[in-house]
């Protein structure tokens, strides 16, 4: 039997199973890129404003975060798109490709569904081939949509340049799809397979960051670097993408070779065994909650340390830029004097608080997951753990954890800013300034907790409120929304430190609201049936 | 009744929306016994157990668990109760050993020697992460955590699903030992041989209410015995005997089913014809069961006899 027999049917199966997920990913990436690009003319109306922005692109933090910053001498919209959007969008396309490939290879095997498929008249290599083909096709289609969409949302962009830029994004996606095809053979579990591929993606991003900061040699070792070396819209070189094709071919061959050397369900790397006994500290509901949230908490904290370092590094230069940009002034005006680094920092810390609420809501959502998966039953039904004790332990981890995430962002921004400005106390000041937003984060966590108790099926509403708060926070000043709309967001009531007044009364009020919502949630959960 | 009651449920009702899950269910479990809880899928066994554990609130009826109220006194009662669900789900990132220790510590400590012994008996590798355990191995984690707990009441909801026959035997040994140590076990199960081997008394439920309850021999007594005999002469008048069913007569060979109270009359008639060989079999639990699981009108006459 042909080892690829049945590939076509499996492609159809993937398209059927992911008929929502696949278009949703592509729409998300498209919205991210085209939406951002569409806003460029409003922010950088004149060539002078664009040139001011180009100066900001010289900052080492910006170079690491975005790209090599070519074409700065004549900073057109095209150069702006390529430099400022290229790296991030490429990483997003790569992430989409990794998750989709692992989802249809290793995850299927782990859940045992692949066995059912393989028992039918399906060749050994068909599942991997189907997953790779589908994701390659998705990357190419996404590239076409982006390449043709860019000149539509911003007519100043050339069609040729846009297609090259988008082809670079597709190429990065295809390379990482093939890489995920390899990691899916190595690791026994889907999470480990996508985790390894994502770590290699992060490494590729960091490698090109280091290269762009130096003489550029290291960037040639990174697929994301190759996409950026096309110098789309400025020089327009297609040839760096041939490197991506060669690497993809090598990775695909490797993946199929590895696949034929291993058993169904087995990985080439054996999973590490866990502990035979629980660590002494793993005792009681709080320790369990902490143990279960440890992974996400670490991830969020690392992310916020990096985010904070970036904010601290660009604060002074961004303040100079803002002094000349009308839109930036309007954004910053409510937080203090535009043109001062402290105002920029206050604005960014407010943004951090909104983002860190994601961790809090994710943590509270885990309560519902514990309940619906049935893991809660032995805890509440077979041990002397009370409902209130279980819920409050988990919420305590959420409250302390969100403080850790937000505080580490503030501390990191503060340390970098203190080094730049030579004022060591900035580190402590900015940490406290970040933590001043914590009561608002707690209000949303409390709202999610109340929903968990009263209306567990409607737990998603918390995210909707967060989205509304982000909207009010980001676009409120631009759209000149009425005050009462802005007042609906708890983040409107936290002080914009270090520039604003500390408003201790509103902080106490927000904390009281959070406590009240949490109490409602716990009382309601104590009275209701568990799922 | 001389022994105290571990579980006393009467007239229990529970609705989910418009569906009536429990409709006046009764269940009495005496202290120190292994009680079988039987019924077809959807009969309300798991719902009853989840009410007993304080996970669901009863809509009506009286429920006592170890002389406490399962909902109001849940936390206090659970010091004395261990539970294994039919489908044990675990935290994917924790190893089996970690989960067993953790659940033990939530109860206030675990006897390490007992845990080691159970790990060995059930041949479970405690170092594996839960996400790589098979269904049977997840079930073992739940069983070891419960059996090591020294709780006075074990609530087991189809605990052996996914276990191999060897492990089922290990499970039976453990339950017998629990009973010798004076513990009470409520065992919901579909494995009839398991119930037959372990249980002192059983309760059979269907569509949310109890249809039979008693010791296995009591239940057997209520049903028919199958008799086959080889006779010297062709017997007569058997058709007119009350309580004889499904009579098959092939010359001098006879097979029939007979209601237990009518057994005496049948035998007298058979001796008259001269008995060469005789076997009589009490109904297996399986037959007992099929009778109740079947949606036929069959059991109405029996219910009259049972009360």
Interface residues (C-beta under 8 A of the other chain):
Chain A: X110 X188 X189 X191 X271 X273 X274 X275 X276 X277 X278 X279 X282 X283 X284 X285 X288 X291 X292 X295 X373 X374 X375 X377 X378 X379 X380 X381 X382 X383 X384 X385 X386 X387 X389 X527 X528 X529 X530
Chain B: X50 X53 X54 X55 X56 X57 X74 X75 X76 X78 X79 X81 X82 X83 X84 X85 X87 X88 X89 X90 X91 X93 X94 X95 X96 X97 X98 X99 X100 X101 X102 X103 X105 X106 X107 X108 X125 X126 X127 X128 X129 X131 X132 X142 X145 X146 X155
